[in-house]
Amino acid sequence: MTIEQDIASWASARPPWQQAALRELAEGHSFSQTEINAIAAQLKVGTSSAGTPLQAANISGTQAAGASVQLCSVRDAINVNALLASQELTFGADGLTVIYGDNGSGKSGYARLIKSVAGARHQEPVHANVFADTPEQPQKAEVAFTSGGVGQTSMWPEAVSDELRAISFYDEACGDEYIGGDSELTYRPSALVLLDGLITLCDAVRKLLDEELRENELARAQMPSITDGTNAARFLAELSGTTTQAQIDAACAVPADASEQLGAFIQEEARLRATDPSKERARLEALTTQVAAISSHSAAVAKALGGPKVTEAKTAHKKAGELRAAATLASSETFDSEPVPGVGTETWRALWEAAQQFSETEAYKDQIFPLTVEGARCVLCHQELSPDASGRLTRFHTFMQDTTAQHRIIGLTVRMNDSGISS
């Protein structure tokens, strides 16, 4: 494998923008500052132009192993400088071929065309004929040569044979390339100049990006001081160039009462800083005692409301229902002769108790209900009590005061004390 093939193989593994740059450098292109800025801009956004990859044939010095290559002629050049399309420049098979002519006769045009197909340390573009009626038409030319004594032709620039690189071309520009730069090597293949150009280009791009990074660093806002272990600290630690705007918005979102919470925390911090540690300890111990008391009381309540007590309460409630039913039956049998039915029922007793409260607190204060003395009036209808009405109220009062009736009215009283539930 030749050095040119080795360089082409190495170049195929480089990033696309470097492959394109190597191809242009092999063609003698020099990158301007504007082009360097464009490359840096593409690299910043993650895109780069993918030009034509470098081939070994594009590097000067390539030749077919064991083959002798000789240039025979260049003919039928179209849109190449001002060369005539119908003429042919030939080279002798032996000896030295001398080409001469006045200025503008086409010597340099042929030289640039031959340099573009042969092996030359210096490369330069082959310009079109700007004076032609159609300068935009494609350029082309036919190059005749022999390889190993066999005659061949190659079409420039679309199908240039790699074997033509074995022909060495030298002019003043090539001489400048050889002697113009310092080198520590006694011999340095001309193909390595291509790598020098890539190094220079990469250094220029890197210098530009480093400068922008430095400016960005100077313009970057200082991050706030965040306590380790917090959500904010974890977010800042994971912040990178791939962080999305949605992630930033979510991390910066605060609750509606953030100001109130912050104010409360600031006050609590100030209180803790100003608090005597011994007093704060006493306060917390007092809180601990209160919490322990609540816990103990809750345990006692839970025990009091355990299975046996609940069963006892259910039994008492059932007994109260039975007593209530017995009282209703007794009242219906006792007062069935009254003009209005329902005496002794729940509704009737509620009416009686309301009338009693009204009489003792409003109508006849400090008088025992029912008041049946002469001239007394009913607290409900406000009519003067007749002897029959007074007797009826007296019977009702006796019924309500009866011991059995008291059990029926009271029913079941459940209260909670230190020992549990009692009825």
C-alpha positions in Angstrom: 0.0 0.0 0.0 1.4 3.4 -1.0 1.4 6.4 1.4 -1.3 8.1 -0.6 -3.6 5.0 -0.2 -2.8 4.9 3.5 -3.7 8.6 3.9 -7.0 8.0 1.9 -7.8 5.1 4.2 -7.1 7.1 7.3 -9.2 10.0 5.9 -12.3 7.8 5.4 -12.5 7.5 9.2 -12.4 11.2 9.9 -15.5 13.4 10.5 -17.3 14.4 7.3 -16.2 18.0 7.4 -12.5 16.9 7.6 -13.0 14.5 4.7 -14.3 17.3 2.6 -11.5 19.6 3.7 -8.9 17.0 2.8 -10.3 16.7 -0.7 -10.2 20.5 -1.2 -6.7 20.7 0.3 -5.6 18.0 -2.2 -7.0 20.2 -5.0 -4.8 23.1 -3.8 -7.6 25.0 -2.1 -6.7 27.5 0.7 -9.4 28.1 3.3 -10.2 31.8 4.0 -11.3 33.1 7.4 -14.9 33.3 6.2 -14.8 29.6 5.3 -13.2 28.8 8.7 -16.0 30.7 10.4 -18.6 28.8 8.4 -17.1 25.4 9.5 -17.1 26.5 13.1 -20.7 27.6 12.9 -21.7 24.2 11.4 -19.9 22.4 14.1 -21.6 24.4 16.9 -25.1 23.4 15.7 -24.0 19.7 15.0 -24.1 19.8 11.2 -21.3 19.8 8.7 -21.2 19.6 4.9 -20.3 16.1 3.6 -18.2 16.8 0.5 -16.6 14.3 -1.8 -14.4 11.9 0.2 -10.6 11.9 -0.4 -9.3 9.3 -2.8 -5.8 8.1 -3.2 -5.8 9.4 -6.8 -6.4 12.9 -5.4 -3.1 12.9 -3.6 0.1 13.6 -5.5 2.6 10.7 -5.8 0.1 7.8 -6.4 1.3 5.3 -8.9 0.5 1.7 -9.9 3.1 -0.6 -8.5 5.6 -1.9 -11.1 4.1 0.1 -14.0 6.0 2.8 -16.0 3.7 5.6 -16.9 4.4 8.2 -19.6 2.4 11.2 -20.7 1.7 11.2 -24.5 -0.7 14.1 -25.2 -3.5 16.4 -24.0 -6.2 17.1 -26.6 -9.8 18.3 -27.1 -9.7 20.7 -24.1 -13.2 22.4 -23.7 -13.7 25.5 -21.6 -10.2 25.2 -20.1 -8.7 28.7 -19.8 -8.5 30.0 -23.4 -7.2 26.7 -25.0 -8.6 25.8 -28.4 -10.8 22.8 -28.4 -9.4 21.3 -31.6 -5.7 21.4 -30.8 -3.5 18.8 -29.3 -0.3 19.1 -27.2 2.0 16.1 -27.7 5.1 14.8 -25.8 7.9 12.8 -27.2 8.4 9.2 -26.2 12.2 9.7 -25.6 14.4 12.7 -24.7 13.2 16.1 -23.7 10.1 17.8 -25.0 10.4 21.6 -25.1 7.2 23.7 -25.4 7.5 27.4 -26.2 5.3 30.3 -27.4 4.4 33.9 -26.7 2.5 35.1 -23.7 -1.1 34.1 -23.8 -0.5 31.2 -26.2 -1.8 28.6 -23.6 1.4 27.2 -22.0 0.2 27.9 -18.4 -3.3 26.6 -19.2 -1.8 23.2 -20.3 0.5 23.2 -17.3 -2.4 23.7 -14.8 -4.4 20.9 -16.5 -1.4 18.5 -16.4 -0.7 19.4 -12.8 -4.3 18.5 -11.9 -4.0 14.9 -13.2 -0.3 14.3 -12.4 1.5 14.0 -9.1 2.4 17.5 -7.9 3.1 18.9 -4.4 1.3 22.0 -5.3 -2.3 22.1 -6.7 -4.3 25.0 -8.2 -7.7 25.2 -9.8 -8.2 25.0 -13.6 -10.3 28.0 -14.5 -12.9 28.1 -17.2 -12.7 30.4 -20.2 -14.3 33.6 -19.0 -14.2 35.1 -22.5 -16.3 32.2 -24.0 -19.9 32.8 -25.1 -20.9 29.9 -22.7 -18.4 30.0 -19.8 -20.8 27.8 -17.7 -20.5 24.8 -19.9 -18.8 21.7 -18.4 -15.0 21.5 -18.6 -13.3 18.5 -20.1 -10.2 17.2 -21.8 -8.7 14.0 -23.0 -5.3 12.8 -21.7 -3.4 10.1 -23.5 -0.7 8.1 -21.8 1.0 4.7 -21.7 1.2 2.4 -18.6 3.6 -0.5 -18.9 3.9 0.2 -22.6 0.1 0.0 -23.2 -1.6 3.1 -24.6 -4.6 4.4 -22.6 -6.7 7.5 -22.4 -8.3 9.3 -19.5 -11.1 11.9 -19.4 -10.6 14.9 -17.2 -12.0 15.8 -14.8 -14.7 13.1 -14.4 -12.7 9.9 -14.9 -9.0 10.6 -14.3 -7.0 7.4 -14.1 -5.1 6.9 -10.8 -2.1 5.8 -12.8 -1.5 9.4 -14.0 -0.4 10.3 -10.4 2.8 8.4 -11.1 3.8 11.2 -13.4 5.7 13.9 -11.4 5.0 17.5 -12.2 7.3 20.3 -10.9 7.1 24.1 -11.3 8.0 27.2 -9.3 5.0 26.8 -7.0 6.0 23.2 -6.3 9.5 24.3 -5.5 8.2 26.8 -3.0 6.2 24.0 -1.3 9.3 21.9 -1.0 11.7 24.6 0.4 9.3 27.1 1.9 8.6 25.3 5.2 10.8 24.0 8.0 11.1 20.2 8.4 13.0 18.0 10.8 13.0 15.1 8.3 15.7 14.6 5.8 13.1 13.2 3.5 9.4 13.9 3.8 6.9 12.6 1.3 5.1 15.3 -0.5 1.7 13.7 0.3 2.2 14.7 4.0 1.7 18.3 3.1 -1.9 17.5 2.9 -1.9 16.6 6.6 -0.1 19.9 7.4 -3.0 21.8 5.7 -5.6 19.8 7.7 -3.7 20.5 11.0 -3.6 24.2 10.2 -7.3 24.2 9.4 -8.2 22.3 12.6 -6.0 24.6 14.7 -7.8 27.7 13.2 -11.2 26.2 13.8 -10.3 25.2 17.4 -8.9 28.7 18.1 -12.2 30.2 16.9 -14.3 27.8 19.1 -12.0 28.3 22.1 -12.4 32.1 21.8 -16.2 31.7 21.7 -16.2 29.4 24.7 -14.1 31.9 26.6 -16.5 34.7 25.8 -19.4 32.5 26.8 -17.7 31.7 30.0 -17.2 35.3 30.8 -20.8 36.1 29.9 -22.3 33.2 31.8 -24.3 34.1 34.9 -23.0 32.8 38.2 -25.1 29.9 39.5 -26.6 30.4 43.0 -25.1 28.7 46.0 -27.3 25.6 46.6 -27.2 23.2 49.5 -26.0 19.7 48.6 -28.7 17.0 48.5 -31.6 19.3 47.5 -33.6 19.0 44.3 -32.1 22.2 43.0 -28.6 20.9 43.6 -29.3 17.7 41.8 -30.8 19.6 38.8 -27.8 21.9 38.5 -25.5 18.9 38.7 -27.3 17.3 35.8 -27.6 20.5 33.7 -26.1 20.1 30.2 -26.4 21.2 26.7 -29.2 18.6 26.1 -31.4 20.0 28.9 -34.7 21.0 27.3 -36.7 24.2 28.0 -39.5 22.1 29.4 -37.1 20.6 32.0 -35.9 24.0 33.0 -39.4 25.3 33.3 -40.4 22.3 35.5 -37.4 22.8 37.7 -38.1 26.5 38.2 -41.8 26.1 38.9 -42.8 27.1 42.5 -46.1 26.5 44.4 -48.6 29.3 44.6 -47.8 29.9 48.3 -44.0 29.9 47.8 -43.7 33.4 49.2 -45.6 32.5 52.3 -43.6 29.3 52.8 -40.3 31.2 52.4 -41.4 33.8 54.9 -42.3 31.2 57.4 -39.0 29.4 57.0 -37.1 32.7 57.4 -39.0 33.4 60.6 -38.4 29.9 61.9 -34.7 30.2 61.1 -34.5 33.5 62.9 -36.3 32.0 65.9 -34.0 29.0 66.0 -31.0 31.2 65.8 -32.2 33.4 68.6 -33.5 30.6 70.8 -31.6 29.5 73.9 -30.8 25.8 73.2 -31.7 24.8 76.8 -35.1 26.5 76.5 -35.7 25.0 73.1 -34.9 21.6 74.6 -37.3 22.2 77.5 -40.0 23.2 75.0 -39.5 20.1 72.9 -39.6 17.9 76.0 -42.9 19.5 77.0 -44.3 18.8 73.6 -43.0 15.2 73.9 -44.9 14.8 77.2 -48.1 16.2 75.7 -47.8 13.8 72.7 -47.2 10.9 75.1 -50.3 11.9 77.1 -52.4 12.1 73.9 -51.0 8.7 72.8 -51.9 7.2 76.2 -55.4 8.6 76.2 -55.9 7.4 72.6 -54.9 3.9 73.7 -57.4 4.0 76.7 -60.2 5.2 74.3 -59.3 2.4 71.9 -59.4 -0.1 74.8 -62.7 1.3 76.0 -64.2 1.0 72.6 -63.1 -2.6 72.3 -65.2 -5.6 71.7 -66.7 -6.2 75.2 -67.7 -2.6 75.7 -69.3 -2.4 72.3 -71.3 -5.5 73.0 -72.4 -4.0 76.3 -73.5 -0.8 74.6 -75.5 -2.8 72.0 -77.3 -4.8 74.8 -78.2 -1.6 76.6 -79.5 0.0 73.4 -81.7 -3.0 72.7 -83.0 -2.9 76.3 -83.8 0.8 75.9 -85.8 0.0 72.7 -87.8 -2.6 74.5 -88.5 -0.2 77.4 -89.5 2.5 74.9 -92.0 0.1 73.2 -93.4 -0.9 76.6 -93.9 2.8 77.6 -95.7 3.5 74.3 -98.0 0.5 74.9 -98.7 1.6 78.5 -99.5 5.2 77.5 -101.9 4.0 74.8 -103.8 1.8 77.3 -103.8 4.6 80.0 -105.0 7.5 77.8 -107.0 5.7 75.2 -110.1 7.6 76.4 -108.6 11.0 75.8 -110.1 13.1 73.1 -106.9 13.2 71.1 -104.9 10.0 70.5 -101.1 9.7 70.7 -100.5 10.6 74.4 -97.3 9.1 75.6 -95.7 8.8 72.2 -92.3 10.3 71.3 -93.8 13.3 69.5 -96.2 14.0 72.4 -93.4 13.8 75.0 -91.4 16.3 72.9 -94.4 18.6 72.9 -94.8 18.2 76.7 -91.1 18.9 77.4 -91.2 22.0 75.1 -94.4 23.3 76.9 -92.7 22.7 80.3 -89.6 24.6 79.3 -91.7 27.5 78.0 -93.9 27.6 81.1 -91.0 27.5 83.6 -88.7 30.0 81.8 -91.2 32.4 80.1 -94.9 32.2 81.0 -94.8 31.2 84.7 -91.3 31.6 85.9 -90.4 29.8 89.1 -93.7 27.9 89.0 -93.8 24.1 88.7 -95.3 22.9 85.5 -98.1 22.4 84.9 -99.7 25.3 86.7 -103.3 24.3 87.4 -104.4 26.9 90.0 -107.6 28.9 89.5 -107.2 31.4 86.8 -104.2 29.7 85.2 -104.1 29.4 81.4 -102.8 26.8 79.0 -99.3 27.8 77.7 -100.2 26.4 74.3 -103.7 27.7 73.5 -103.7 30.5 76.2 -107.3 29.7 77.3 -108.2 29.6 80.9 -108.0 26.1 82.3 -111.3 24.4 83.0 -111.6 21.8 85.8 -111.4 19.0 83.2 -108.3 20.5 81.6 -106.6 20.9 84.9 -107.3 17.3 85.8 -106.0 16.1 82.5 -102.7 18.1 82.9 -102.4 16.6 86.4 -102.8 13.1 85.1 -100.2 13.8 82.4 -97.8 15.2 84.9 -98.2 12.1 87.1 -97.5 9.9 84.1 -94.4 11.8 83.3 -93.1 11.6 86.9 -93.8 7.9 87.2 -90.7 5.9 87.8 -91.4 3.5 85.0 -92.0 6.4 82.6 -88.6 7.9 83.7 -86.9 4.7 82.6 -88.8 4.9 79.3 -87.8 8.5 78.7 -84.2 8.3 79.7 -83.7 5.2 77.6 -80.0 4.8 77.4 -77.3 7.3 78.5 -73.8 6.6 77.3 -71.0 8.6 78.7 -67.2 8.3 78.5 -65.1 8.5 81.6 -61.6 7.4 82.7 -62.8 3.8 83.2 -64.5 3.4 79.8 -68.2 3.4 78.8 -71.1 3.0 81.3 -74.9 2.9 80.9 
